Amino acid sequence: MYLIFSHMLKSFNREDLETLWKLVKAKNGSTRLEEGYERVLWCDIKTMFDPHVEDQVWRNKQDYRVLDWKLYDSCGVHSLRKQNVHIHMLVEKRYPLTPATITYMLNRKLQVDHWNEMCYQLLKLITKQLKNQ
């Protein structure tokens, strides 16, 4: 499931991602779906666009070490792969990450197709978050 979403992010631009969020939100509203691929998609996109510290993904984030940290430049999304958890985040948003998670991210190094201003700004933001916590 996550592999499919990650493949979608490779070919999406920001407008595609925002359109997908509007479609999923219009179809499901604020209802938490119970099962299936639609639930996974709804949870991933909701976490990206409406991060909230009470969401399960943010409450349990310190339980796992970061395995992968990637940037999807075309849509401005960075992705953390942890043990049993994937977190997709919009580059320009501040997410409720613990200092331990941020340190794991920096130690894993950001993986990108090519270096650009967005990569630099993302690393700068993450480093600033670590210093502020």
N, CA, C and O atoms as a printed pandas DataFrame, in Angstrom:
     atom_number atom_name residue_name chain_id  residue_number  x_coord  y_coord  z_coord
0              1         N          MET        A               1    0.823   -1.192    0.000
1              2        CA          MET        A               1    0.000    0.000    0.000
2              3         C          MET        A               1    0.872    1.262    0.000
3              4         O          MET        A               1    0.656    2.182   -0.788
4              5         N          TYR        A               2    1.861    1.282    0.903
5              6        CA          TYR        A               2    2.707    2.471    0.985
6              7         C          TYR        A               2    3.586    2.606   -0.242
7              8         O          TYR        A               2    3.905    3.715   -0.671
8              9         N          LEU        A               3    3.974    1.477   -0.802
9             10        CA          LEU        A               3    4.783    1.512   -2.010
10            11         C          LEU        A               3    4.003    2.182   -3.128
11            12         O          LEU        A               3    4.565    2.972   -3.887
12            13         N          ILE        A               4    2.714    1.878   -3.240
13            14        CA          ILE        A               4    1.874    2.500   -4.255
14            15         C          ILE        A               4    1.782    4.004   -4.016
15            16         O          ILE        A               4    1.907    4.776   -4.967
16            17         N          PHE        A               5    1.570    4.439   -2.789
17            18        CA          PHE        A               5    1.472    5.863   -2.485
18            19         C          PHE        A               5    2.805    6.555   -2.766
19            20         O          PHE        A               5    2.826    7.663   -3.302
20            21         N          SER        A               6    3.906    5.915   -2.412
21            22        CA          SER        A               6    5.222    6.482   -2.685
22            23         C          SER        A               6    5.466    6.607   -4.182
23            24         O          SER        A               6    6.059    7.588   -4.629
24            25         N          HIS        A               7    5.020    5.629   -4.961
25            26        CA          HIS        A               7    5.145    5.725   -6.427
26            27         C          HIS        A               7    4.292    6.872   -6.958
27            28         O          HIS        A               7    4.702    7.574   -7.883
28            29         N          MET        A               8    3.121    7.066   -6.385
29            30        CA          MET        A               8    2.275    8.184   -6.805
30            31         C          MET        A               8    2.979    9.510   -6.538
31            32         O          MET        A               8    2.931   10.414   -7.373
32            33         N          LEU        A               9    3.629    9.635   -5.390
33            34        CA          LEU        A               9    4.308   10.876   -5.042
34            35         C          LEU        A               9    5.438   11.209   -6.010
35            36         O          LEU        A               9    5.741   12.381   -6.233
36            37         N          LYS        A              10    6.061   10.188   -6.584
37            38        CA          LYS        A              10    7.150   10.423   -7.538
38            39         C          LYS        A              10    6.666   11.139   -8.790
39            40         O          LYS        A              10    7.398   11.936   -9.375
40            41         N          SER        A              11    5.440   10.858   -9.199
41            42        CA          SER        A              11    4.939   11.451  -10.437
42            43         C          SER        A              11    3.933   12.585  -10.203
43            44         O          SER        A              11    3.470   13.205  -11.160
44            45         N          PHE        A              12    3.597   12.857   -8.950
45            46        CA          PHE        A              12    2.663   13.934   -8.625
46            47         C          PHE        A              12    3.376   15.276   -8.607
47            48         O          PHE        A              12    4.569   15.356   -8.313
48            49         N          ASN        A              13    2.636   16.325   -8.924
49            50        CA          ASN        A              13    3.115   17.663   -8.590
50            51         C          ASN        A              13    2.236   18.161   -7.444
51            52         O          ASN        A              13    1.331   17.449   -7.009
52            53         N          ARG        A              14    2.485   19.346   -6.961
53            54        CA          ARG        A              14    1.766   19.843   -5.789
54            55         C          ARG        A              14    0.270   19.968   -6.054
55            56         O          ARG        A              14   -0.551   19.667   -5.186
56            57         N          GLU        A              15   -0.074   20.409   -7.243
57            58        CA          GLU        A              15   -1.487   20.572   -7.596
58            59         C          GLU        A              15   -2.219   19.226   -7.570
59            60         O          GLU        A              15   -3.356   19.148   -7.105
60            61         N          ASP        A              16   -1.572   18.171   -8.066
61            62        CA          ASP        A              16   -2.169   16.822   -8.026
62            63         C          ASP        A              16   -2.434   16.389   -6.593
63            64         O          ASP        A              16   -3.493   15.843   -6.283
64            65         N          LEU        A              17   -1.472   16.637   -5.731
65            66        CA          LEU        A              17   -1.592   16.236   -4.329
66            67         C          LEU        A              17   -2.733   16.981   -3.633
67            68         O          LEU        A              17   -3.508   16.386   -2.885
68            69         N          GLU        A              18   -2.827   18.270   -3.884
69            70        CA          GLU        A              18   -3.906   19.060   -3.281
70            71         C          GLU        A              18   -5.270   18.644   -3.825
71            72         O          GLU        A              18   -6.254   18.623   -3.085
72            73         N          THR        A              19   -5.332   18.316   -5.106
73            74        CA          THR        A              19   -6.591   17.834   -5.700
74            75         C          THR        A              19   -6.996   16.501   -5.078
75            76         O          THR        A              19   -8.167   16.292   -4.763
76            77         N          LEU        A              20   -6.023   15.593   -4.898
77            78        CA          LEU        A              20   -6.310   14.306   -4.264
78            79         C          LEU        A              20   -6.831   14.513   -2.848
79            80         O          LEU        A              20   -7.788   13.853   -2.443
80            81         N          TRP        A              21   -6.215   15.424   -2.083
81            82        CA          TRP        A              21   -6.675   15.718   -0.728
82            83         C          TRP        A              21   -8.117   16.226   -0.739
83            84         O          TRP        A              21   -8.927   15.803    0.086
84            85         N          LYS        A              22   -8.440   17.120   -1.658
85            86        CA          LYS        A              22   -9.807   17.649   -1.749
86            87         C          LYS        A              22  -10.806   16.537   -2.075
87            88         O          LYS        A              22  -11.897   16.497   -1.506
88            89         N          LEU        A              23  -10.436   15.635   -2.988
89            90        CA          LEU        A              23  -11.322   14.523   -3.352
90            91         C          LEU        A              23  -11.550   13.573   -2.175
91            92         O          LEU        A              23  -12.683   13.186   -1.887
92            93         N          VAL        A              24  -10.460   13.204   -1.500
93            94        CA          VAL        A              24  -10.578   12.283   -0.361
94            95         C          VAL        A              24  -11.379   12.932    0.765
95            96         O          VAL        A              24  -12.217   12.284    1.393
96            97         N          LYS        A              25  -11.116   14.214    1.017
97            98        CA          LYS        A              25  -11.834   14.941    2.065
98            99         C          LYS        A              25  -13.319   15.081    1.730
99           100         O          LYS        A              25  -14.171   14.921    2.604
100          101         N          ALA        A              26  -13.629   15.378    0.465
101          102        CA          ALA        A              26  -15.028   15.522    0.055
102          103         C          ALA        A              26  -15.772   14.196    0.173
103          104         O          ALA        A              26  -16.939   14.167    0.565
104          105         N          LYS        A              27  -15.098   13.100   -0.167
105          106        CA          LYS        A              27  -15.742   11.788   -0.115
106          107         C          LYS        A              27  -15.946   11.306    1.319
107          108         O          LYS        A              27  -16.992   10.742    1.642
108          109         N          ASN        A              28  -14.954   11.526    2.178
109          110        CA          ASN        A              28  -14.998   10.947    3.522
110          111         C          ASN        A              28  -15.252   11.948    4.628
111          112         O          ASN        A              28  -15.544   11.554    5.758
112          113         N          GLY        A              29  -15.148   13.232    4.332
113          114        CA          GLY        A              29  -15.331   14.241    5.374
114          115         C          GLY        A              29  -14.321   14.054    6.475
115          116         O          GLY        A              29  -13.142   13.827    6.205
116          117         N          SER        A              30  -14.760   14.146    7.710
117          118        CA          SER        A              30  -13.856   13.941    8.843
118          119         C          SER        A              30  -14.040   12.558    9.459
119          120         O          SER        A              30  -13.504   12.276   10.531
120          121         N          THR        A              31  -14.796   11.696    8.783
121          122        CA          THR        A              31  -15.056   10.344    9.270
122          123         C          THR        A              31  -13.789    9.505    9.204
123          124         O          THR        A              31  -13.100    9.487    8.184
124          125         N          ARG        A              32  -13.488    8.819   10.280
125          126        CA          ARG        A              32  -12.331    7.917   10.276
126          127         C          ARG        A              32  -12.791    6.571    9.734
127          128         O          ARG        A              32  -13.615    5.889   10.343
128          129         N          LEU        A              33  -12.249    6.202    8.585
129          130        CA          LEU        A              33  -12.604    4.931    7.971
130          131         C          LEU        A              33  -11.997    3.789    8.776
131          132         O          LEU        A              33  -10.962    3.961    9.421
132          133         N          GLU        A              34  -12.631    2.639    8.739
133          134        CA          GLU        A              34  -12.192    1.526    9.575
134          135         C          GLU        A              34  -11.211    0.578    8.904
135          136         O          GLU        A              34  -10.341    0.026    9.577
136          137         N          GLU        A              35  -11.326    0.373    7.590
137          138        CA          GLU        A              35  -10.435   -0.605    6.961
138          139         C          GLU        A              35  -10.265   -0.322    5.481
139          140         O          GLU        A              35  -10.992    0.480    4.895
140          141         N          GLY        A              36   -9.301   -0.989    4.896
141          142        CA          GLY        A              36   -9.103   -0.914    3.451
142          143         C          GLY        A              36   -8.117    0.148    3.026
143          144         O          GLY        A              36   -7.605    0.921    3.836
144          145         N          TYR        A              37   -7.864    0.162    1.719
145          146        CA          TYR        A              37   -6.900    1.087    1.133
146          147         C          TYR        A              37   -7.336    2.539    1.291
147          148         O          TYR        A              37   -6.496    3.421    1.469
148          149         N          GLU        A              38   -8.632    2.794    1.228
149          150        CA          GLU        A              38   -9.123    4.164    1.374
150          151         C          GLU        A              38   -8.775    4.717    2.750
151          152         O          GLU        A              38   -8.468    5.902    2.876
152          153         N          ARG        A              39   -8.819    3.889    3.770
153          154        CA          ARG        A              39   -8.450    4.323    5.122
154          155         C          ARG        A              39   -6.978    4.704    5.175
155          156         O          ARG        A              39   -6.617    5.729    5.754
156          157         N          VAL        A              40   -6.132    3.881    4.571
157          158        CA          VAL        A              40   -4.699    4.157    4.560
158          159         C          VAL        A              40   -4.422    5.471    3.843
159          160         O          VAL        A              40   -3.666    6.305    4.339
160          161         N          LEU        A              41   -5.038    5.655    2.672
161          162        CA          LEU        A              41   -4.859    6.884    1.909
162          163         C          LEU        A              41   -5.377    8.085    2.692
163          164         O          LEU        A              41   -4.711    9.118    2.756
164          165         N          TRP        A              42   -6.556    7.954    3.284
165          166        CA          TRP        A              42   -7.150    9.050    4.064
166          167         C          TRP        A              42   -6.242    9.425    5.237
167          168         O          TRP        A              42   -6.001   10.608    5.478
168          169         N          CYS        A              43   -5.745    8.438    5.958
169          170        CA          CYS        A              43   -4.876    8.710    7.116
170          171         C          CYS        A              43   -3.582    9.386    6.681
171          172         O          CYS        A              43   -3.145   10.346    7.315
172          173         N          ASP        A              44   -2.958    8.894    5.599
173          174        CA          ASP        A              44   -1.698    9.480    5.126
174          175         C          ASP        A              44   -1.884   10.928    4.714
175          176         O          ASP        A              44   -1.103   11.796    5.102
176          177         N          ILE        A              45   -2.909   11.185    3.933
177          178        CA          ILE        A              45   -3.116   12.542    3.431
178          179         C          ILE        A              45   -3.558   13.470    4.552
179          180         O          ILE        A              45   -3.145   14.629    4.588
180          181         N          LYS        A              46   -4.390   12.981    5.468
181          182        CA          LYS        A              46   -4.817   13.805    6.601
182          183         C          LYS        A              46   -3.621   14.172    7.471
183          184         O          LYS        A              46   -3.525   15.311    7.930
184          185         N          THR        A              47   -2.711   13.236    7.707
185          186        CA          THR        A              47   -1.513   13.503    8.492
186          187         C          THR        A              47   -0.660   14.581    7.833
187          188         O          THR        A              47   -0.047   15.398    8.520
188          189         N          MET        A              48   -0.622   14.583    6.493
189          190        CA          MET        A              48    0.159   15.580    5.766
190          191         C          MET        A              48   -0.476   16.959    5.837
191          192         O          MET        A              48    0.215   17.947    6.084
192          193         N          PHE        A              49   -1.786   17.037    5.623
193          194        CA          PHE        A              49   -2.450   18.336    5.512
194          195         C          PHE        A              49   -2.977   18.866    6.837
195          196         O          PHE        A              49   -3.031   20.080    7.034
196          197         N          ASP        A              50   -3.364   17.982    7.745
197          198        CA          ASP        A              50   -3.901   18.401    9.044
198          199         C          ASP        A              50   -3.185   17.700   10.196
199          200         O          ASP        A              50   -3.816   16.922   10.912
200          201         N          PRO        A              51   -1.893   17.947   10.399
201          202        CA          PRO        A              51   -1.194   17.251   11.486
202          203         C          PRO        A              51   -1.734   17.671   12.843
203          204         O          PRO        A              51   -1.968   18.856   13.078
204          205         N          HIS        A              52   -1.932   16.720   13.730
205          206        CA          HIS        A              52   -2.465   17.001   15.054
206          207         C          HIS        A              52   -1.752   16.102   16.058
207          208         O          HIS        A              52   -1.620   14.898   15.835
208          209         N          VAL        A              53   -1.296   16.679   17.154
209          210        CA          VAL        A              53   -0.500   15.917   18.121
210          211         C          VAL        A              53   -1.248   14.743   18.736
211          212         O          VAL        A              53   -0.619   13.827   19.267
212          213         N          GLU        A              54   -2.563   14.747   18.676
213          214        CA          GLU        A              54   -3.332   13.646   19.253
214          215         C          GLU        A              54   -3.482   12.461   18.292
215          216         O          GLU        A              54   -3.911   11.383   18.703
216          217         N          ASP        A              55   -3.133   12.654   17.021
217          218        CA          ASP        A              55   -3.229   11.545   16.074
218          219         C          ASP        A              55   -2.275   10.431   16.496
219          220         O          ASP        A              55   -1.201   10.692   17.038
220          221         N          GLN        A              56   -2.674    9.203   16.245
221          222        CA          GLN        A              56   -1.902    8.041   16.671
222          223         C          GLN        A              56   -0.485    8.046   16.093
223          224         O          GLN        A              56    0.467    7.671   16.777
224          225         N          VAL        A              57   -0.346    8.468   14.839
225          226        CA          VAL        A              57    0.975    8.456   14.209
226          227         C          VAL        A              57    1.953    9.367   14.943
227          228         O          VAL        A              57    3.144    9.064   15.003
228          229         N          TRP        A              58    1.471   10.480   15.505
229          230        CA          TRP        A              58    2.353   11.400   16.235
230          231         C          TRP        A              58    2.567   10.960   17.671
231          232         O          TRP        A              58    3.639   11.191   18.231
232          233         N          ARG        A              59    1.577   10.334   18.276
233          234        CA          ARG        A              59    1.741    9.854   19.656
234          235         C          ARG        A              59    2.774    8.734   19.735
235          236         O          ARG        A              59    3.507    8.633   20.718
236          237         N          ASN        A              60    2.835    7.894   18.703
237          238        CA          ASN        A              60    3.694    6.703   18.737
238          239         C          ASN        A              60    5.002    6.869   17.977
239          240         O          ASN        A              60    5.717    5.886   17.787
240          241         N          LYS        A              61    5.337    8.065   17.540
241          242        CA          LYS        A              61    6.499    8.255   16.679
242          243         C          LYS        A              61    7.829    7.949   17.356
243          244         O          LYS        A              61    8.788    7.598   16.669
244          245         N          GLN        A              62    7.920    8.070   18.673
245          246        CA          GLN        A              62    9.188    7.846   19.351
246          247         C          GLN        A              62    9.492    6.359   19.528
247          248         O          GLN        A              62   10.594    5.997   19.940
248          249         N          ASP        A              63    8.534    5.508   19.222
249          250        CA          ASP        A              63    8.731    4.070   19.414
250          251         C          ASP        A              63    9.595    3.419   18.341
251          252         O          ASP        A              63   10.023    2.277   18.508
252          253         N          TYR        A              64    9.858    4.116   17.252
253          254        CA          TYR        A              64   10.556    3.507   16.131
254          255         C          TYR        A              64   11.720    4.351   15.664
255          256         O          TYR        A              64   11.659    5.579   15.705
256          257         N          ARG        A              65   12.775    3.704   15.222
257          258        CA          ARG        A              65   13.914    4.410   14.634
258          259         C          ARG        A              65   13.651    4.665   13.162
259          260         O          ARG        A              65   12.973    3.880   12.499
260          261         N          VAL        A              66   14.188    5.761   12.652
261          262        CA          VAL        A              66   14.030    6.122   11.245
262          263         C          VAL        A              66   14.910    5.210   10.401
263          264         O          VAL        A              66   16.108    5.085   10.657
264          265         N          LEU        A              67   14.311    4.567    9.384
265          266        CA          LEU        A              67   15.056    3.722    8.465
266          267         C          LEU        A              67   15.412    4.462    7.180
267          268         O          LEU        A              67   16.471    4.229    6.597
268          269         N          ASP        A              68   14.531    5.348    6.742
269          270        CA          ASP        A              68   14.675    6.058    5.467
270          271         C          ASP        A              68   14.125    7.468    5.597
271          272         O          ASP        A              68   13.151    7.691    6.317
272          273         N          TRP        A              69   14.732    8.410    4.917
273          274        CA          TRP        A              69   14.220    9.784    4.863
274          275         C          TRP        A              69   14.399   10.289    3.445
275          276         O          TRP        A              69   15.525   10.503    2.996
276          277         N          LYS        A              70   13.279   10.482    2.729
277          278        CA          LYS        A              70   13.320   10.850    1.316
278          279         C          LYS        A              70   12.550   12.137    1.063
279          280         O          LYS        A              70   11.636   12.493    1.806
280          281         N          LEU        A              71   12.940   12.827   -0.004
281          282        CA          LEU        A              71   12.239   14.023   -0.449
282          283         C          LEU        A              71   11.664   13.779   -1.834
283          284         O          LEU        A              71   12.382   13.382   -2.751
284          285         N          TYR        A              72   10.359   14.018   -1.982
285          286        CA          TYR        A              72    9.698   13.996   -3.288
286          287         C          TYR        A              72    9.576   15.444   -3.733
287          288         O          TYR        A              72    8.647   16.155   -3.350
288          289         N          ASP        A              73   10.514   15.857   -4.531
289          290        CA          ASP        A              73   10.667   17.256   -4.919
290          291         C          ASP        A              73    9.482   17.780   -5.727
291          292         O          ASP        A              73    9.108   18.945   -5.588
292          293         N          SER        A              74    8.892   16.940   -6.563
293          294        CA          SER        A              74    7.824   17.397   -7.463
294          295         C          SER        A              74    6.589   17.905   -6.725
295          296         O          SER        A              74    5.886   18.787   -7.218
296          297         N          CYS        A              75    6.326   17.345   -5.537
297          298        CA          CYS        A              75    5.137   17.761   -4.792
298          299         C          CYS        A              75    5.466   18.357   -3.427
299          300         O          CYS        A              75    4.559   18.731   -2.684
300          301         N          GLY        A              76    6.750   18.450   -3.088
301          302        CA          GLY        A              76    7.141   19.062   -1.825
302          303         C          GLY        A              76    6.783   18.232   -0.608
303          304         O          GLY        A              76    6.295   18.767    0.388
304          305         N          VAL        A              77    7.023   16.916   -0.679
305          306        CA          VAL        A              77    6.702   16.003    0.416
306          307         C          VAL        A              77    7.975   15.281    0.841
307          308         O          VAL        A              77    8.725   14.785    0.000
308          309         N          HIS        A              78    8.216   15.225    2.154
309          310        CA          HIS        A              78    9.292   14.346    2.618
310          311         C          HIS        A              78    8.671   13.204    3.390
311          312         O          HIS        A              78    7.626   13.345    4.026
312          313         N          SER        A              79    9.342   12.070    3.316
313          314        CA          SER        A              79    8.776   10.833    3.811
314          315         C          SER        A              79    9.750   10.152    4.765
315          316         O          SER        A              79   10.933    9.996    4.460
316          317         N          LEU        A              80    9.238    9.753    5.916
317          318        CA          LEU        A              80   10.016    8.961    6.864
318          319         C          LEU        A              80    9.514    7.534    6.829
319          320         O          LEU        A              80    8.312    7.288    6.932
320          321         N          ARG        A              81   10.418    6.607    6.686
321          322        CA          ARG        A              81   10.047    5.198    6.806
322          323         C          ARG        A              81   10.663    4.700    8.098
323          324         O          ARG        A              81   11.877    4.742    8.297
324          325         N          LYS        A              82    9.781    4.227    8.971
325          326        CA          LYS        A              82   10.205    3.670   10.249
326          327         C          LYS        A              82    9.766    2.215   10.278
327          328         O          LYS        A              82    9.134    1.733    9.338
328          329         N          GLN        A              83   10.096    1.525   11.340
329          330        CA          GLN        A              83    9.645    0.146   11.479
330          331         C          GLN        A              83    8.125    0.143   11.536
331          332         O          GLN        A              83    7.544    0.679   12.479
332          333         N          ASN        A              84    7.475   -0.446   10.548
333          334        CA          ASN        A              84    6.013   -0.582   10.468
334          335         C          ASN        A              84    5.256    0.725   10.277
335          336         O          ASN        A              84    4.025    0.716   10.308
336          337         N          VAL        A              85    5.941    1.852   10.080
337          338        CA          VAL        A              85    5.258    3.139    9.949
338          339         C          VAL        A              85    5.899    3.959    8.834
339          340         O          VAL        A              85    7.123    4.035    8.725
340          341         N          HIS        A              86    5.048    4.575    8.007
341          342        CA          HIS        A              86    5.495    5.570    7.039
342          343         C          HIS        A              86    4.812    6.885    7.400
343          344         O          HIS        A              86    3.616    6.904    7.691
344          345         N          ILE        A              87    5.558    7.975    7.382
345          346        CA          ILE        A              87    4.978    9.285    7.632
346          347         C          ILE        A              87    5.341   10.171    6.450
347          348         O          ILE        A              87    6.519   10.394    6.169
348          349         N          HIS        A              88    4.323   10.674    5.760
349          350        CA          HIS        A              88    4.526   11.607    4.651
350          351         C          HIS        A              88    4.180   13.000    5.157
351          352         O          HIS        A              88    3.118   13.211    5.743
352          353         N          MET        A              89    5.104   13.973    4.921
353          354        CA          MET        A              89    4.925   15.311    5.466
354          355         C          MET        A              89    5.174   16.360    4.392
355          356         O          MET        A              89    6.089   16.217    3.580
356          357         N          LEU        A              90    4.365   17.411    4.385
357          358        CA          LEU        A              90    4.602   18.529    3.477
358          359         C          LEU        A              90    5.830   19.292    3.964
359          360         O          LEU        A              90    6.001   19.505    5.165
360          361         N          VAL        A              91    6.676   19.699    3.033
361          362        CA          VAL        A              91    7.944   20.334    3.380
362          363         C          VAL        A              91    7.767   21.584    4.225
363          364         O          VAL        A              91    8.518   21.798    5.176
364          365         N          GLU        A              92    6.781   22.412    3.891
365          366        CA          GLU        A              92    6.677   23.720    4.539
366          367         C          GLU        A              92    5.979   23.695    5.893
367          368         O          GLU        A              92    5.903   24.731    6.553
368          369         N          LYS        A              93    5.465   22.542    6.331
369          370        CA          LYS        A              93    4.760   22.484    7.615
370          371         C          LYS        A              93    5.684   22.035    8.738
371          372         O          LYS        A              93    6.663   21.323    8.514
372          373         N          ARG        A              94    5.356   22.462    9.936
373          374        CA          ARG        A              94    6.076   22.010   11.128
374          375         C          ARG        A              94    5.258   20.888   11.772
375          376         O          ARG        A              94    4.091   21.072   12.118
376          377         N          TYR        A              95    5.880   19.752   11.922
377          378        CA          TYR        A              95    5.195   18.585   12.470
378          379         C          TYR        A              95    5.686   18.303   13.883
379          380         O          TYR        A              95    6.803   18.681   14.238
380          381         N          PRO        A              96    4.858   17.640   14.695
381          382        CA          PRO        A              96    5.227   17.365   16.088
382          383         C          PRO        A              96    6.245   16.225   16.211
383          384         O          PRO        A              96    5.899   15.122   16.634
384          385         N          LEU        A              97    7.493   16.496   15.841
385          386        CA          LEU        A              97    8.544   15.493   15.905
386          387         C          LEU        A              97    9.345   15.644   17.200
387          388         O          LEU        A              97    9.615   16.762   17.639
388          389         N          THR        A              98    9.719   14.532   17.801
389          390        CA          THR        A              98   10.537   14.578   19.013
390          391         C          THR        A              98   11.994   14.820   18.632
391          392         O          THR        A              98   12.388   14.541   17.500
392          393         N          PRO        A              99   12.800   15.335   19.563
393          394        CA          PRO        A              99   14.234   15.508   19.276
394          395         C          PRO        A              99   14.903   14.198   18.837
395          396         O          PRO        A              99   15.779   14.206   17.973
396          397         N          ALA        A             100   14.491   13.085   19.430
397          398        CA          ALA        A             100   15.080   11.794   19.054
398          399         C          ALA        A             100   14.780   11.461   17.586
399          400         O          ALA        A             100   15.658   10.996   16.859
400          401         N          THR        A             101   13.541   11.699   17.158
401          402        CA          THR        A             101   13.160   11.430   15.768
402          403         C          THR        A             101   13.932   12.333   14.817
403          404         O          THR        A             101   14.413   11.879   13.779
404          405         N          ILE        A             102   14.052   13.606   15.167
405          406        CA          ILE        A             102   14.787   14.554   14.319
406          407         C          ILE        A             102   16.257   14.142   14.225
407          408         O          ILE        A             102   16.850   14.205   13.148
408          409         N          THR        A             103   16.835   13.727   15.329
409          410        CA          THR        A             103   18.230   13.268   15.322
410          411         C          THR        A             103   18.386   12.049   14.427
411          412         O          THR        A             103   19.339   11.968   13.651
412          413         N          TYR        A             104   17.448   11.085   14.526
413          414        CA          TYR        A             104   17.481    9.916   13.641
414          415         C          TYR        A             104   17.394   10.340   12.178
415          416         O          TYR        A             104   18.084    9.786   11.322
416          417         N          MET        A             105   16.540   11.327   11.894
417          418        CA          MET        A             105   16.398   11.817   10.518
418          419         C          MET        A             105   17.720   12.368   10.004
419          420         O          MET        A             105   18.159   12.027    8.905
420          421         N          LEU        A             106   18.345   13.214   10.795
421          422        CA          LEU        A             106   19.612   13.826   10.368
422          423         C          LEU        A             106   20.720   12.779   10.234
423          424         O          LEU        A             106   21.565   12.878    9.343
424          425         N          ASN        A             107   20.717   11.779   11.114
425          426        CA          ASN        A             107   21.724   10.717   11.022
426          427         C          ASN        A             107   21.525    9.834    9.790
427          428         O          ASN        A             107   22.489    9.309    9.232
428          429         N          ARG        A             108   20.263    9.672    9.368
429          430        CA          ARG        A             108   19.951    8.853    8.192
430          431         C          ARG        A             108   20.252    9.580    6.887
431          432         O          ARG        A             108   20.396    8.948    5.841
432          433         N          LYS        A             109   20.344   10.879    6.943
433          434        CA          LYS        A             109   20.612   11.744    5.794
434          435         C          LYS        A             109   19.441   11.735    4.803
435          436         O          LYS        A             109   18.849   10.694    4.518
436          437         N          LEU        A             110   19.141   12.889    4.309
437          438        CA          LEU        A             110   18.055   13.077    3.357
438          439         C          LEU        A             110   18.441   12.481    2.005
439          440         O          LEU        A             110   19.527   12.749    1.491
440          441         N          GLN        A             111   17.540   11.665    1.426
441          442        CA          GLN        A             111   17.768   11.078    0.100
442          443         C          GLN        A             111   16.964   11.866   -0.925
443          444         O          GLN        A             111   15.748   12.010   -0.798
444          445         N          VAL        A             112   17.654   12.374   -1.942
445          446        CA          VAL        A             112   16.993   13.170   -2.978
446          447         C          VAL        A             112   17.534   12.781   -4.343
447          448         O          VAL        A             112   18.645   12.266   -4.460
448          449         N          ASP        A             113   16.734   13.034   -5.379
449          450        CA          ASP        A             113   17.184   12.769   -6.748
450          451         C          ASP        A             113   18.255   13.759   -7.170
451          452         O          ASP        A             113   19.222   13.389   -7.836
452          453         N          HIS        A             114   18.087   15.002   -6.790
453          454        CA          HIS        A             114   19.078   16.038   -7.095
454          455         C          HIS        A             114   18.999   17.124   -6.029
455          456         O          HIS        A             114   17.938   17.369   -5.456
456          457         N          TRP        A             115   20.115   17.760   -5.774
457          458        CA          TRP        A             115   20.184   18.781   -4.739
458          459         C          TRP        A             115   19.567   20.073   -5.259
459          460         O          TRP        A             115   19.846   20.479   -6.388
460          461         N          ASN        A             116   18.738   20.720   -4.457
461          462        CA          ASN        A             116   18.119   21.989   -4.854
462          463         C          ASN        A             116   17.822   22.829   -3.616
463          464         O          ASN        A             116   18.132   22.428   -2.494
464          465         N          GLU        A             117   17.235   23.967   -3.824
465          466        CA          GLU        A             117   16.936   24.887   -2.730
466          467         C          GLU        A             117   15.977   24.267   -1.709
467          468         O          GLU        A             117   16.116   24.505   -0.509
468          469         N          MET        A             118   15.002   23.471   -2.176
469          470        CA          MET        A             118   14.044   22.847   -1.266
470          471         C          MET        A             118   14.757   21.911   -0.286
471          472         O          MET        A             118   14.413   21.880    0.896
472          473         N          CYS        A             119   15.740   21.152   -0.761
473          474        CA          CYS        A             119   16.510   20.255    0.109
474          475         C          CYS        A             119   17.208   21.057    1.206
475          476         O          CYS        A             119   17.165   20.706    2.386
476          477         N          TYR        A             120   17.841   22.125    0.786
477          478        CA          TYR        A             120   18.576   22.971    1.724
478          479         C          TYR        A             120   17.631   23.562    2.773
479          480         O          TYR        A             120   17.942   23.552    3.964
480          481         N          GLN        A             121   16.486   24.073    2.336
481          482        CA          GLN        A             121   15.529   24.681    3.260
482          483         C          GLN        A             121   14.954   23.636    4.226
483          484         O          GLN        A             121   14.738   23.931    5.401
484          485         N          LEU        A             122   14.708   22.431    3.736
485          486        CA          LEU        A             122   14.183   21.358    4.586
486          487         C          LEU        A             122   15.201   20.990    5.664
487          488         O          LEU        A             122   14.842   20.861    6.834
488          489         N          LEU        A             123   16.443   20.823    5.286
489          490        CA          LEU        A             123   17.488   20.506    6.267
490          491         C          LEU        A             123   17.658   21.636    7.273
491          492         O          LEU        A             123   17.864   21.391    8.462
492          493         N          LYS        A             124   17.572   22.860    6.798
493          494        CA          LYS        A             124   17.679   24.026    7.673
494          495         C          LYS        A             124   16.530   24.042    8.697
495          496         O          LYS        A             124   16.755   24.302    9.879
496          497         N          LEU        A             125   15.307   23.765    8.241
497          498        CA          LEU        A             125   14.140   23.730    9.129
498          499         C          LEU        A             125   14.282   22.628   10.181
499          500         O          LEU        A             125   14.033   22.866   11.362
500          501         N          ILE        A             126   14.678   21.437    9.762
501          502        CA          ILE        A             126   14.818   20.307   10.685
502          503         C          ILE        A             126   15.898   20.601   11.729
503          504         O          ILE        A             126   15.717   20.299   12.908
504          505         N          THR        A             127   17.013   21.186   11.303
505          506        CA          THR        A             127   18.082   21.540   12.235
506          507         C          THR        A             127   17.603   22.599   13.227
507          508         O          THR        A             127   17.925   22.541   14.413
508          509         N          LYS        A             128   16.840   23.557   12.732
509          510        CA          LYS        A             128   16.292   24.606   13.611
510          511         C          LYS        A             128   15.327   24.010   14.632
511          512         O          LYS        A             128   15.346   24.394   15.801
512          513         N          GLN        A             129   14.478   23.068   14.194
513          514        CA          GLN        A             129   13.551   22.411   15.118
514          515         C          GLN        A             129   14.309   21.692   16.209
515          516         O          GLN        A             129   13.918   21.745   17.375
516          517         N          LEU        A             130   15.399   21.015   15.847
517          518        CA          LEU        A             130   16.183   20.290   16.829
518          519         C          LEU        A             130   16.788   21.240   17.855
519          520         O          LEU        A             130   16.799   20.937   19.048
520          521         N          LYS        A             131   17.288   22.380   17.406
521          522        CA          LYS        A             131   17.885   23.360   18.319
522          523         C          LYS        A             131   16.835   23.983   19.245
523          524         O          LYS        A             131   17.135   24.303   20.395
524          525         N          ASN        A             132   15.595   24.156   18.742
525          526        CA          ASN        A             132   14.537   24.786   19.531
526          527         C          ASN        A             132   13.933   23.859   20.578
527          528         O          ASN        A             132   13.303   24.330   21.526
528          529         N          GLN        A             133   14.114   22.549   20.423
529          530        CA          GLN        A             133   13.473   21.619   21.366
530          531         C          GLN        A             133   14.332   21.299   22.557
531          532         O          GLN        A             133   13.920   20.532   23.428
